[in-house]
Amino acid sequence: MPGLLITDLGLISYEDSVALQERVVAARKAGAISDVLLLCEHPPVITLGRNAKRENLLAGENVLRQKGVELHDTNRGGDITFHGPGQIVGYPILDLGAIRRDVHWYVRTLEEVMIRASADFGLTAFRVPGRTGIWVHPPRRSAAARAADSDMPEEKLAAIGVHISRWVTSHGFAYNVATDLRYFDLIIPCGITERKATSLEKLLDRSVATAEVKPNLIRHLGELFDLEPTTTSREDLLASSNRL
């Protein structure tokens, strides 16, 4: 089974994560490194994908500055989204040429990784046709109300935005664990109106650490892509990436 290097970057600026991805992508294209999954959290940042519409940004520069939120354009697919502490951001850098050359399949498989990770916590997450990411029905407290959950507007638990060059992937997914959901009021997430973001913590009505969720995401990603995860440090990953 091919290997998958797992590097947990901890809290890292969005700008630094993009620079690191570029180095690892170049090394993967050159065959100097195996497939990689970077896991991290970002300080508050709003990113605009290739298809982003500026009108989906609801806050001006002054408001963003006051709240300490950065704003970055990016070459990933999709519209606008928010990253912040308490959210697991995963950047798979995979050679799809050696796995399966199918962008649609790749995105659906990332969704399946997070659907299975949610199921590990007793949650039923699902896809919505035409809307990338994973969704859940918001919890209702009474038995009668729970029976009608399917009539409630779904809420978004995780987002996906990827970039693929010469069949090597970058960017990836953002899974809300203990994210401060108030930041999503600054945008129209993914350009979808009348739909809110949610988090694992909100759905479970208890504190959840990202460390509880990361092993599940790693395990399911390894299983679904038929890769064997191995943990490596940032320093060792950079050393491998320099062998070009």
Backbone bond lengths (Angstrom), bond angles and torsions (degrees), N, CA, C in turn:
res aa  C-N    CA-C-N  psi(-1)  N-CA   C-N-CA  omega(-1)  CA-C   N-CA-C  phi
1 M - - - 1.463 - - 1.535 109.30 -
2 P 1.333 118.31 128.53 1.471 120.48 178.60 1.525 111.49 -60.80
3 G 1.320 115.77 153.79 1.455 120.51 -176.72 1.518 113.18 -88.65
4 L 1.338 114.93 156.79 1.460 123.21 175.77 1.526 107.49 -132.04
5 L 1.308 117.65 111.27 1.456 121.85 179.82 1.522 109.52 -78.87
6 I 1.325 116.63 126.27 1.460 122.28 -179.86 1.527 108.37 -107.18
7 T 1.320 117.22 121.57 1.459 121.62 177.18 1.517 109.14 -125.72
8 D 1.316 116.10 119.32 1.458 121.71 176.97 1.526 107.83 -94.02
9 L 1.317 115.93 112.94 1.465 121.71 -175.57 1.521 112.57 -86.92
10 G 1.341 117.54 -8.86 1.456 120.03 -175.72 1.527 110.37 67.43
11 L 1.324 116.61 -145.34 1.462 121.25 178.80 1.523 108.72 -83.95
12 I 1.315 116.93 121.88 1.462 122.38 -176.58 1.519 108.80 -142.66
13 S 1.319 117.09 143.48 1.461 120.04 179.01 1.520 109.91 -64.12
14 Y 1.322 115.69 151.90 1.458 119.39 -179.88 1.524 110.43 -61.28
15 E 1.316 116.35 -42.36 1.463 121.30 -179.12 1.524 111.53 -59.33
16 D 1.341 116.62 -44.63 1.465 119.97 179.88 1.525 111.47 -67.00
17 S 1.337 116.70 -34.41 1.470 119.24 179.74 1.531 110.94 -67.36
18 V 1.323 116.63 -36.62 1.470 120.11 178.19 1.525 110.17 -66.35
19 A 1.331 116.66 -42.81 1.463 120.28 179.11 1.527 111.03 -61.78
20 L 1.344 116.49 -40.93 1.457 120.01 178.83 1.521 110.94 -66.66
21 Q 1.319 116.72 -42.17 1.466 119.71 177.77 1.521 110.94 -57.89
22 E 1.316 116.54 -42.46 1.470 120.01 -178.59 1.524 111.02 -60.85
23 R 1.331 117.08 -39.41 1.463 120.57 178.44 1.519 111.12 -66.85
24 V 1.320 116.08 -43.84 1.466 119.69 -177.71 1.528 110.45 -69.51
25 V 1.321 117.00 -39.25 1.469 120.58 177.49 1.530 110.34 -59.85
26 A 1.327 116.96 -44.63 1.470 120.28 179.11 1.519 110.73 -61.07
27 A 1.336 116.35 -41.35 1.463 120.09 178.77 1.521 111.24 -66.72
28 R 1.344 117.15 -37.59 1.471 120.16 179.47 1.521 110.22 -67.45
29 K 1.311 117.61 -40.89 1.463 120.73 178.60 1.522 111.26 -62.41
30 A 1.332 115.67 -34.56 1.459 120.80 -178.62 1.519 112.40 -82.84
31 G 1.335 117.02 -4.57 1.456 120.55 -178.96 1.514 113.63 74.40
32 A 1.344 116.69 18.12 1.458 121.14 -178.62 1.522 112.82 -85.71
33 I 1.325 116.55 -7.57 1.461 121.38 -175.05 1.523 108.36 -150.42
34 S 1.316 116.49 153.69 1.470 120.27 177.36 1.525 109.54 -81.96
35 D 1.316 116.60 -176.33 1.463 120.52 176.56 1.527 109.69 -61.92
36 V 1.344 115.30 150.73 1.463 121.72 -172.68 1.525 109.55 -135.87
37 L 1.329 116.23 144.90 1.464 121.79 167.63 1.519 107.76 -123.98
38 L 1.330 116.17 114.48 1.457 122.00 174.45 1.518 108.50 -92.93
39 L 1.322 116.83 129.00 1.461 121.93 175.51 1.521 108.27 -115.95
40 C 1.329 116.68 140.38 1.464 118.97 -178.32 1.524 110.25 -163.05
41 E 1.319 113.78 174.51 1.458 123.10 166.23 1.512 106.77 -126.43
42 H 1.330 116.48 152.05 1.459 120.81 179.41 1.525 110.64 -115.56
43 P 1.336 117.60 148.23 1.462 119.09 164.04 1.524 107.87 -59.77
44 P 1.331 119.08 160.85 1.466 120.28 -175.32 1.528 112.95 -51.97
45 V 1.325 115.75 123.79 1.467 121.23 -178.42 1.524 109.37 -152.45
46 I 1.307 115.96 140.21 1.464 122.93 172.85 1.513 107.31 -106.72
47 T 1.325 116.75 130.10 1.463 120.28 179.37 1.524 109.98 -119.24
48 L 1.317 114.39 145.26 1.461 121.69 -179.71 1.519 108.56 -115.56
49 G 1.330 116.04 118.91 1.453 121.34 179.46 1.518 112.04 -77.17
50 R 1.330 114.58 -177.83 1.467 120.10 -176.52 1.524 112.50 -60.48
51 N 1.321 117.12 -29.77 1.468 120.66 -176.91 1.527 112.49 -102.26
52 A 1.324 116.90 15.23 1.464 120.30 -174.65 1.522 111.96 -69.31
53 K 1.335 114.56 144.42 1.459 121.70 174.20 1.523 108.04 -110.11
54 R 1.330 115.67 127.00 1.464 119.93 -175.30 1.522 112.34 -60.54
55 E 1.332 117.50 -25.93 1.465 119.01 179.94 1.528 112.06 -68.00
56 N 1.334 117.36 -12.99 1.461 119.93 176.69 1.527 112.34 -82.85
57 L 1.332 116.24 -2.95 1.461 121.32 170.93 1.525 106.74 -93.58
58 L 1.326 116.96 114.17 1.461 121.84 -171.85 1.519 113.64 -93.47
59 A 1.327 117.18 -9.06 1.465 120.84 -177.30 1.527 110.42 -113.62
60 G 1.325 115.35 143.45 1.451 120.56 177.00 1.521 111.70 -83.03
61 E 1.331 115.93 175.48 1.463 121.14 -177.33 1.521 112.45 -59.43
62 N 1.333 117.07 -39.04 1.467 120.18 -178.35 1.528 111.22 -63.94
63 V 1.332 116.30 -43.06 1.467 120.12 179.69 1.528 110.06 -64.50
64 L 1.334 116.74 -43.84 1.462 119.98 179.43 1.526 110.54 -61.57
65 R 1.329 115.80 -41.29 1.464 119.66 179.63 1.523 111.08 -63.92
66 Q 1.328 116.32 -42.37 1.468 120.59 -179.47 1.527 111.31 -63.61
67 K 1.317 116.02 -35.11 1.466 120.39 -178.07 1.526 112.46 -90.01
68 G 1.338 117.01 -1.26 1.453 120.65 178.77 1.510 113.92 69.74
69 V 1.334 116.22 35.07 1.460 121.30 -177.95 1.523 109.69 -107.03
70 E 1.321 117.19 124.54 1.462 121.30 175.91 1.529 109.70 -82.91
71 L 1.327 115.14 162.95 1.467 121.81 178.93 1.521 107.87 -132.54
72 H 1.341 116.42 126.92 1.460 120.39 -178.13 1.521 110.82 -136.86
73 D 1.333 115.65 136.57 1.456 121.17 165.81 1.530 107.50 -80.70
74 T 1.334 115.97 150.49 1.463 119.62 -177.98 1.521 109.66 -146.83
75 N 1.326 116.56 161.35 1.466 119.83 -178.15 1.523 113.29 -95.20
76 R 1.340 117.21 11.68 1.463 118.55 175.97 1.524 110.05 -73.69
77 G 1.300 117.01 165.56 1.452 120.89 174.03 1.522 110.57 -75.61
78 G 1.318 115.62 170.37 1.455 120.22 176.27 1.508 114.01 94.96
79 D 1.319 114.90 -174.62 1.461 122.38 -174.01 1.525 109.69 -102.55
80 I 1.316 117.19 -123.38 1.461 122.63 -174.59 1.522 110.52 -109.33
81 T 1.330 116.60 142.44 1.455 119.54 176.34 1.519 110.18 -150.72
82 F 1.331 114.67 171.98 1.461 121.79 -179.87 1.517 109.79 -118.49
83 H 1.347 115.86 140.80 1.454 121.77 170.88 1.521 108.34 -123.23
84 G 1.325 116.11 143.45 1.453 119.03 178.35 1.512 111.31 -165.79
85 P 1.317 116.87 174.12 1.467 121.42 178.70 1.530 111.30 -55.19
86 G 1.328 115.74 144.88 1.459 120.22 -177.64 1.512 113.53 86.91
87 Q 1.313 116.55 -0.19 1.469 122.06 177.80 1.528 107.74 -114.10
88 I 1.316 116.43 128.07 1.469 119.88 176.20 1.524 108.70 -84.45
89 V 1.322 115.46 118.09 1.457 120.81 175.68 1.521 107.46 -104.39
90 G 1.324 116.16 126.81 1.458 121.48 -179.90 1.514 110.85 -116.40
91 Y 1.321 115.50 129.34 1.464 121.34 178.71 1.532 108.91 -117.80
92 P 1.335 118.64 89.81 1.461 120.35 175.78 1.530 109.85 -74.96
93 I 1.308 115.85 128.53 1.463 121.38 174.93 1.519 106.18 -115.24
94 L 1.324 114.66 91.73 1.469 122.92 -170.71 1.524 109.71 -119.31
95 D 1.308 115.70 145.59 1.460 121.08 173.09 1.523 108.03 -91.52
96 L 1.336 115.56 96.29 1.467 119.55 -179.34 1.526 111.70 -67.25
97 G 1.329 116.04 -18.06 1.459 118.87 176.41 1.509 111.76 -61.72
98 A 1.331 116.67 -26.81 1.456 121.21 179.60 1.527 112.20 -99.28
99 I 1.341 116.34 -4.47 1.469 120.59 -177.98 1.523 110.75 -112.93
100 R 1.316 115.78 -67.03 1.466 121.20 177.18 1.526 108.23 -168.84
101 R 1.300 117.53 122.08 1.468 122.05 -176.43 1.530 110.18 -85.27
102 D 1.325 114.10 76.77 1.461 119.52 -175.10 1.529 107.44 -153.31
103 V 1.324 116.48 104.26 1.461 120.82 -175.98 1.524 110.70 -65.17
104 H 1.325 117.17 -43.79 1.468 121.00 179.85 1.525 110.15 -58.85
105 W 1.329 116.56 -46.87 1.469 120.66 178.97 1.520 110.36 -60.46
106 Y 1.324 117.26 -40.38 1.462 120.63 -178.76 1.527 111.55 -61.29
107 V 1.331 116.86 -47.54 1.465 120.40 -179.36 1.524 110.75 -65.14
108 R 1.337 117.23 -43.22 1.467 120.10 178.45 1.538 110.84 -62.73
109 T 1.322 117.42 -33.10 1.457 120.48 179.84 1.522 110.71 -71.83
110 L 1.333 118.06 -38.09 1.464 120.13 173.73 1.533 110.10 -60.61
111 E 1.322 116.53 -40.41 1.467 119.42 175.92 1.525 110.47 -60.26
112 E 1.327 116.01 -43.45 1.463 119.93 -178.10 1.535 111.24 -64.06
113 V 1.325 116.88 -35.95 1.470 120.12 175.82 1.526 110.01 -55.44
114 M 1.339 116.17 -46.57 1.463 120.21 -175.69 1.530 111.95 -78.22
115 I 1.312 117.55 -30.35 1.465 120.44 174.28 1.528 109.88 -62.08
116 R 1.337 116.80 -43.57 1.464 120.78 179.97 1.528 111.36 -69.77
117 A 1.326 116.68 -38.07 1.466 119.67 177.84 1.525 110.44 -64.48
118 S 1.316 117.46 -36.16 1.468 121.37 177.05 1.520 110.56 -67.36
119 A 1.332 116.23 -39.86 1.469 120.42 179.11 1.526 111.23 -62.05
120 D 1.324 117.50 -29.28 1.462 120.85 176.82 1.523 111.52 -61.06
121 F 1.333 116.70 -22.50 1.467 121.87 178.32 1.528 111.92 -103.87
122 G 1.333 115.57 14.96 1.458 120.28 176.57 1.514 114.52 80.02
123 L 1.326 117.36 17.46 1.462 121.14 -177.72 1.523 110.83 -106.73
124 T 1.323 115.77 142.69 1.458 121.50 176.39 1.519 108.77 -100.61
125 A 1.305 116.04 99.34 1.467 121.30 175.81 1.528 107.96 -97.86
126 F 1.317 116.45 156.88 1.460 119.91 -173.96 1.520 110.43 -153.15
127 R 1.327 114.14 168.52 1.458 121.04 175.60 1.523 109.48 -91.79
128 V 1.318 116.20 154.94 1.457 122.51 170.86 1.527 106.67 -120.70
129 P 1.329 118.94 121.20 1.466 120.70 -177.47 1.527 111.98 -51.75
130 G 1.317 115.54 131.10 1.460 120.85 177.81 1.515 114.85 82.75
131 R 1.351 117.00 -0.46 1.467 120.58 -178.86 1.523 109.14 -129.79
132 T 1.308 115.43 103.88 1.456 120.26 -177.87 1.527 110.91 -65.27
133 G 1.339 116.36 145.19 1.457 121.63 -179.28 1.512 109.77 117.14
134 I 1.347 116.80 -171.71 1.454 119.74 176.03 1.523 109.84 -123.71
135 W 1.333 114.45 150.87 1.456 121.94 -170.05 1.526 110.17 -131.62
136 V 1.309 115.93 158.11 1.470 121.86 176.80 1.525 108.32 -141.54
137 H 1.325 115.26 159.52 1.457 119.64 169.83 1.524 108.04 -86.41
138 P 1.324 118.70 135.53 1.464 120.56 -179.99 1.519 110.62 -64.12
139 P 1.339 116.74 147.63 1.468 119.45 -177.85 1.515 112.54 -70.31
140 R 1.328 115.94 146.53 1.455 122.40 171.69 1.520 106.99 -124.39
141 R 1.286 116.73 144.61 1.451 120.18 -169.36 1.526 114.40 -85.91
142 S 1.317 119.75 -30.80 1.458 120.35 -178.23 1.528 110.36 -89.94
143 A 1.334 116.31 154.16 1.457 120.43 -179.02 1.529 111.08 -62.50
144 A 1.332 116.12 -40.82 1.463 119.84 179.86 1.518 110.92 -64.02
145 A 1.335 115.54 -39.35 1.460 119.21 -179.68 1.521 110.62 -69.39
146 R 1.336 117.28 -38.96 1.459 119.80 -179.99 1.523 110.97 -61.38
147 A 1.306 116.85 -33.63 1.464 120.43 -179.79 1.521 111.57 -65.06
148 A 1.332 116.52 -21.93 1.465 120.77 -178.45 1.522 112.29 -104.73
149 D 1.343 116.89 14.07 1.458 120.19 -177.72 1.527 112.98 -54.68
150 S 1.324 116.72 -35.02 1.457 119.15 -176.38 1.518 112.34 -65.28
151 D 1.348 117.17 -14.59 1.460 120.03 178.43 1.535 111.93 -87.04
152 M 1.331 117.22 -7.82 1.451 121.12 -177.60 1.522 110.59 -87.18
153 P 1.329 117.49 147.16 1.465 119.38 175.97 1.526 110.54 -60.21
154 E 1.321 115.37 133.68 1.446 119.01 -179.86 1.532 110.79 -69.44
155 E 1.322 115.73 157.32 1.458 122.25 177.41 1.528 109.05 -120.70
156 K 1.326 115.14 150.93 1.464 119.71 -173.83 1.517 110.74 -91.99
157 L 1.330 115.50 124.33 1.455 121.74 -179.83 1.526 111.35 -96.64
158 A 1.321 117.66 -29.99 1.463 120.42 -177.17 1.524 110.41 -151.30
159 A 1.321 114.47 147.05 1.476 121.52 -178.73 1.525 109.84 -117.48
160 I 1.324 115.18 157.00 1.468 121.88 178.59 1.523 108.90 -134.25
161 G 1.320 115.35 136.84 1.461 121.83 172.74 1.515 107.82 -152.71
162 V 1.321 117.61 118.40 1.463 119.89 -172.42 1.527 111.60 -122.92
163 H 1.322 113.67 162.46 1.467 122.15 171.90 1.523 106.94 -131.45
164 I 1.318 116.91 138.38 1.465 121.06 -179.73 1.524 108.75 -132.62
165 S 1.326 115.49 126.34 1.470 121.68 179.08 1.519 108.20 -132.49
166 R 1.335 116.26 122.33 1.475 121.48 -176.83 1.522 110.13 51.53
167 W 1.318 115.80 37.80 1.463 125.84 177.04 1.540 113.59 68.33
168 V 1.321 117.43 13.59 1.464 120.65 172.30 1.519 108.14 -102.42
169 T 1.312 116.13 128.52 1.463 121.74 -173.45 1.529 111.71 -89.73
170 S 1.332 115.14 155.63 1.467 122.05 168.99 1.525 107.97 -151.34
171 H 1.336 116.37 -179.52 1.468 122.73 -168.24 1.536 107.22 54.18
172 G 1.310 120.87 -155.87 1.467 117.45 -176.77 1.505 115.06 159.64
173 F 1.355 117.09 -116.17 1.463 120.16 -171.12 1.519 110.75 -130.89
174 A 1.339 114.89 159.21 1.468 122.62 176.46 1.517 107.47 -135.59
175 Y 1.347 116.06 116.74 1.466 122.96 -173.84 1.526 107.97 -113.33
176 N 1.331 115.48 118.77 1.466 120.60 -176.46 1.531 110.85 -78.82
177 V 1.311 116.02 113.01 1.465 121.52 178.10 1.522 109.96 -101.84
178 A 1.332 115.78 -65.41 1.472 120.49 179.84 1.533 109.43 -129.17
179 T 1.308 115.77 34.64 1.458 122.48 -176.55 1.532 111.36 -66.17
180 D 1.318 116.94 141.51 1.465 121.28 172.32 1.527 107.87 -74.25
181 L 1.319 115.90 101.75 1.465 121.47 -171.93 1.523 113.10 -69.85
182 R 1.325 118.03 -12.29 1.461 119.99 179.20 1.526 111.74 -63.88
183 Y 1.317 117.08 -25.89 1.460 119.69 179.42 1.528 111.64 -64.80
184 F 1.326 116.89 -27.28 1.468 119.17 -179.78 1.522 112.11 -68.14
185 D 1.340 117.55 -13.95 1.460 120.59 175.89 1.530 111.82 -69.70
186 L 1.333 116.47 -12.31 1.461 120.89 -179.88 1.527 112.01 -81.88
187 I 1.315 116.84 -9.35 1.462 121.25 -175.54 1.523 110.04 -140.70
188 I 1.326 115.14 170.26 1.462 121.39 164.43 1.524 104.61 -101.84
189 P 1.342 118.07 96.35 1.462 120.78 -170.31 1.523 112.67 -54.64
190 C 1.338 114.57 125.55 1.468 121.57 179.22 1.523 111.98 57.54
191 G 1.344 116.98 17.04 1.456 121.37 178.23 1.515 114.03 73.02
192 I 1.346 117.27 15.97 1.464 121.32 -177.40 1.527 109.12 -103.90
193 T 1.309 116.72 113.37 1.462 120.90 -179.95 1.526 110.63 -81.61
194 E 1.324 115.50 160.20 1.468 123.33 175.55 1.525 113.42 61.18
195 R 1.327 116.72 21.92 1.457 121.26 174.43 1.523 107.51 -133.88
196 K 1.333 116.42 131.96 1.450 120.99 -176.13 1.526 111.23 -101.15
197 A 1.324 114.20 160.59 1.459 120.36 170.56 1.524 108.48 -87.53
198 T 1.315 115.94 152.92 1.458 120.96 176.08 1.515 108.46 -136.68
199 S 1.319 116.92 179.86 1.462 121.41 -178.82 1.514 109.92 -141.43
200 L 1.321 115.48 161.37 1.460 120.92 177.24 1.526 110.09 -60.14
201 E 1.327 115.98 -41.17 1.456 120.70 -179.75 1.527 111.69 -60.73
202 K 1.314 116.75 -43.01 1.465 120.81 179.80 1.525 110.67 -66.69
203 L 1.311 116.70 -42.19 1.462 120.88 -177.38 1.524 112.14 -68.10
204 L 1.334 116.55 -36.45 1.465 120.48 -178.40 1.519 112.54 -88.77
205 D 1.328 115.81 -12.01 1.468 122.03 -179.36 1.528 111.20 56.53
206 R 1.320 114.87 44.25 1.467 121.19 175.54 1.525 108.88 -159.30
207 S 1.313 116.23 164.04 1.459 120.22 176.48 1.526 109.84 -69.27
208 V 1.315 115.40 137.06 1.461 121.30 177.87 1.527 108.04 -133.59
209 A 1.310 117.01 126.69 1.460 121.50 176.47 1.531 109.66 -88.96
210 T 1.320 116.57 145.72 1.467 119.21 178.12 1.531 110.88 -59.99
211 A 1.330 116.56 -28.38 1.468 120.13 179.56 1.528 112.01 -64.17
212 E 1.342 118.02 -22.39 1.465 121.13 176.58 1.521 111.75 -72.19
213 V 1.326 115.64 -26.41 1.466 120.66 -169.93 1.524 112.76 -100.28
214 K 1.324 117.06 -32.71 1.470 120.31 -174.84 1.528 113.67 -55.28
215 P 1.341 119.23 -45.47 1.471 117.93 -179.75 1.529 113.24 -59.65
216 N 1.318 117.03 -34.11 1.469 120.99 178.82 1.526 110.93 -66.62
217 L 1.336 115.76 -44.85 1.465 119.89 178.63 1.527 110.60 -62.13
218 I 1.327 116.21 -43.17 1.468 120.30 -179.82 1.525 110.41 -62.99
219 R 1.335 116.61 -46.04 1.464 120.34 -177.56 1.528 111.43 -62.28
220 H 1.317 116.71 -47.34 1.469 119.46 -177.77 1.525 111.82 -68.89
221 L 1.326 117.52 -35.34 1.462 118.84 178.12 1.525 109.82 -66.04
222 G 1.330 116.69 -42.44 1.458 119.56 177.52 1.517 112.44 -61.09
223 E 1.339 115.92 -42.93 1.465 120.22 -179.28 1.527 111.48 -64.79
224 L 1.323 116.58 -46.26 1.470 120.10 -173.14 1.528 113.05 -73.59
225 F 1.327 116.51 -28.13 1.469 119.40 178.00 1.529 112.08 -100.24
226 D 1.344 115.99 3.06 1.467 121.71 178.33 1.528 111.08 58.06
227 L 1.342 115.10 49.68 1.460 122.02 179.90 1.530 109.17 -125.45
228 E 1.314 116.42 148.15 1.467 122.00 -179.18 1.522 110.00 -99.10
229 P 1.354 118.10 109.29 1.467 120.43 -176.67 1.531 112.34 -70.96
230 T 1.330 115.01 137.91 1.461 122.97 174.56 1.521 107.76 -138.23
231 T 1.318 116.41 129.73 1.459 120.28 -179.03 1.525 110.52 -77.34
232 T 1.327 115.89 138.02 1.458 121.47 175.24 1.522 108.94 -140.12
233 S 1.308 116.76 153.42 1.460 120.79 -179.04 1.521 110.52 -80.88
234 R 1.316 115.07 162.40 1.465 120.14 176.32 1.524 110.47 -60.60
235 E 1.334 116.79 -38.47 1.461 120.89 -178.70 1.527 111.04 -64.92
236 D 1.331 116.47 -44.43 1.465 119.55 179.15 1.529 111.16 -67.47
237 L 1.319 116.12 -36.02 1.459 119.25 177.69 1.516 110.30 -64.18
238 L 1.317 117.83 -43.47 1.464 121.23 179.25 1.526 110.32 -64.77
239 A 1.328 117.08 -38.85 1.451 120.03 178.94 1.529 110.71 -62.76
240 S 1.340 116.28 -41.14 1.470 120.53 177.08 1.512 111.29 -64.29
241 S 1.352 115.47 -39.87 1.470 120.71 -177.85 1.519 112.20 -68.45
242 N 1.329 116.95 -20.76 1.467 120.71 -178.58 1.513 112.72 -83.86
243 R 1.338 116.56 -4.53 1.476 119.02 -177.97 1.527 110.61 -85.88
244 L 1.301 115.82 59.13 1.475 120.22 -179.34 1.524 110.26 -109.67
